């Protein structure tokens, strides 16, 4: 079930949207100002934020900028501001859609679902953990959006671990996984060296990202 955050201070619009979101079986929360929005975003994860621009204690534009910098969350502006400069600014800040009030209910639902589908496809193309991101389609690894150069074996090992977050991957499982790429036997001691190199490259010398489970293997926290 997709989770929606509605940021709106108009009670009439809130009531109408609550009915609409319930009808479509969306899970949702409602906040009415910038302060409460920031608070709930720090505690909960949402798939889409329906965001008004004119809020009692700030601008929806500022919230959009924050969300796009800090969260992996879609933003749809739902606003009466229909001037071209506002629409352009909204998209420049990273908004996934911009809908002008008054809106048609079925069109709103359709556009929410389209944004969800686009983000679902995008999510499947990369794996992220903190500031480390693996672009699976391109076979590249980034830290703070700066590419990290890994060998084929190092990439394969890291991808295996990142694909199984919070799960213990034994050393034997890793060795079996990299056998085909290596083209020859990779022994247990060599694997230790590879893990050390990967940690150095991603800035994890203390093993806080790639945790060693002594005598067994490794786990991504």
C-alpha positions in Angstrom: 0.0 0.0 0.0 1.4 3.4 -1.0 1.8 6.0 1.7 0.8 9.6 1.0 1.6 12.7 3.0 -0.9 15.6 2.4 0.4 19.0 3.3 -2.6 21.3 3.2 -4.2 23.9 5.5 -7.6 24.3 3.8 -10.0 22.2 5.8 -12.5 21.8 2.9 -9.8 20.5 0.6 -8.4 18.2 3.3 -11.9 16.6 3.8 -12.3 16.0 0.0 -8.8 14.6 -0.4 -9.2 12.3 2.7 -12.3 10.8 1.1 -10.6 10.4 -2.2 -7.5 8.8 -0.8 -9.5 6.4 1.4 -11.6 5.4 -1.7 -8.4 4.5 -3.5 -7.0 2.6 -0.5 -4.0 4.8 0.0 -2.5 5.1 3.5 -2.1 8.7 4.3 -1.3 11.4 6.9 -2.2 15.0 7.0 -0.2 18.0 8.2 -1.1 21.7 7.9 2.2 23.6 8.1 5.9 23.5 7.4 7.0 22.7 10.9 4.8 19.6 11.3 5.8 18.5 7.8 9.5 18.5 8.7 8.8 16.7 11.9 6.8 13.8 10.4 9.3 13.4 7.5 12.0 12.8 10.0 9.9 10.0 11.6 8.1 8.3 8.8 8.8 7.4 5.1 6.3 8.4 2.4 6.0 7.5 -1.3 4.4 10.8 -2.3 4.0 14.2 -0.7 1.0 16.2 -2.0 2.3 19.7 -1.3 0.6 23.1 -1.2 2.9 26.1 -1.7 1.2 28.7 0.5 1.5 27.4 4.1 0.9 29.4 7.3 4.6 29.2 8.4 6.6 29.0 5.2 6.8 28.0 1.6 6.1 24.7 -0.1 9.0 25.5 -2.4 11.4 25.3 0.6 9.9 22.0 1.6 10.2 20.6 -1.9 13.9 21.5 -1.9 14.5 19.8 1.5 12.6 16.6 0.5 14.5 16.3 -2.8 17.9 16.8 -1.1 17.2 14.5 1.9 14.6 12.0 1.0 13.8 9.5 -1.8 10.2 10.7 -2.0 8.1 12.0 -4.9 6.6 15.5 -4.6 3.4 16.6 -6.3 2.6 20.3 -5.9 -1.2 20.8 -5.4 -1.6 24.6 -5.5 -3.6 27.6 -6.7 -0.4 29.2 -7.9 -0.8 29.0 -11.7 1.8 31.5 -12.9 4.4 30.1 -15.3 7.3 31.2 -13.0 5.8 29.2 -10.1 5.3 26.1 -12.3 8.9 26.3 -13.6 10.3 26.9 -10.2 8.4 23.8 -8.9 9.9 21.6 -11.6 13.3 23.1 -11.2 13.3 22.1 -7.5 12.7 18.5 -8.5 8.9 18.2 -8.3 7.5 15.1 -10.0 4.3 16.9 -11.0 2.5 20.2 -10.6 -1.3 20.3 -10.3 -3.3 23.5 -10.2 -6.4 24.0 -8.0 -9.2 23.5 -8.6 -8.4 19.9 -9.9 -10.4 17.0 -11.1 -10.4 14.0 -8.7 -9.9 11.3 -11.2 -7.1 13.2 -12.9 -5.3 13.7 -9.5 -5.5 10.0 -8.8 -4.2 9.1 -12.2 -1.3 11.5 -11.9 -0.4 10.1 -8.4 -0.4 6.6 -9.8 1.8 7.6 -12.7 4.3 9.2 -10.4 4.3 6.0 -8.3 5.0 3.8 -11.3 7.8 6.0 -12.5 9.5 6.0 -9.1 9.0 2.2 -8.8 10.9 1.7 -12.1 13.6 4.1 -11.0 14.0 2.5 -7.6 14.7 -0.9 -9.3 17.7 0.6 -11.2 19.8 1.4 -8.2 20.6 0.2 -4.7 21.5 2.7 -2.0 22.8 2.6 1.5 23.5 5.9 3.2 25.7 8.0 0.9 26.7 4.9 -1.2 24.7 4.2 -4.3 25.0 1.4 -6.9 23.6 2.0 -10.3 22.8 -1.5 -11.4 22.0 -0.5 -15.0 25.4 1.1 -15.5 27.4 -1.1 -13.2 28.8 1.9 -11.3 29.2 2.8 -7.7 28.9 6.4 -6.3 29.7 8.0 -2.9 28.0 11.4 -2.4 27.3 11.2 -6.2 31.0 10.9 -7.0 31.9 7.7 -8.8 34.1 5.2 -7.0 36.3 3.1 -9.3 36.0 -0.6 -8.4 37.4 -3.7 -10.2 34.9 -6.2 -11.6 35.4 -8.5 -8.6 35.1 -5.7 -6.1 31.9 -4.5 -7.8 30.4 -8.0 -7.8 31.2 -8.5 -4.1 29.7 -5.1 -3.1 26.6 -5.7 -5.2 26.0 -9.0 -3.6 26.2 -7.5 -0.1 24.1 -4.4 -0.9 21.4 -6.7 -2.5 21.1 -8.5 0.8 20.9 -5.7 3.4 20.8 -6.8 7.0 21.3 -10.4 5.9 24.4 -12.5 6.8 26.3 -13.5 3.6 28.8 -16.2 4.3 32.3 -16.1 2.9 31.5 -19.3 1.0 28.5 -17.7 -0.6 30.6 -14.7 -1.7 33.3 -17.0 -3.1 30.8 -19.0 -5.0 29.2 -15.8 -6.4 32.5 -14.4 -7.7 33.9 -17.7 -9.1 32.6 -17.1 -12.7 33.8 -13.5 -13.0 37.3 -14.4 -11.6 37.8 -17.2 -14.1 39.9 -19.0 -11.5 39.9 -19.9 -7.9 39.7 -17.1 -5.3 40.8 -18.3 -1.9 39.6 -17.2 1.5 42.6 -15.0 2.2 42.2 -13.2 -1.1 38.6 -12.4 -0.3 39.8 -10.7 2.9 42.0 -8.5 0.8 39.1 -7.7 -1.5 36.9 -6.7 1.4 39.6 -4.5 2.8 40.1 -2.7 -0.6 36.3 -2.2 -1.0 36.1 -0.7 2.5 39.0 1.7 1.8 37.4 2.8 -1.5 33.9 3.5 0.0 35.3 5.1 3.2 34.5 2.2 5.6 37.8 1.4 7.2 36.1 0.8 10.5 33.7 -1.7 9.1 30.5 0.2 10.0 28.9 -0.3 6.6 30.3 -3.8 5.8 30.1 -5.5 9.2 32.3 -8.5 9.8 30.5 -11.4 11.4 33.5 -13.2 12.9 34.0 -16.7 11.6 31.0 -16.5 9.3 31.0 -13.7 6.8 29.7 -10.2 6.3 26.5 -8.1 6.6 25.5 -4.7 5.3 23.9 -2.6 8.1 
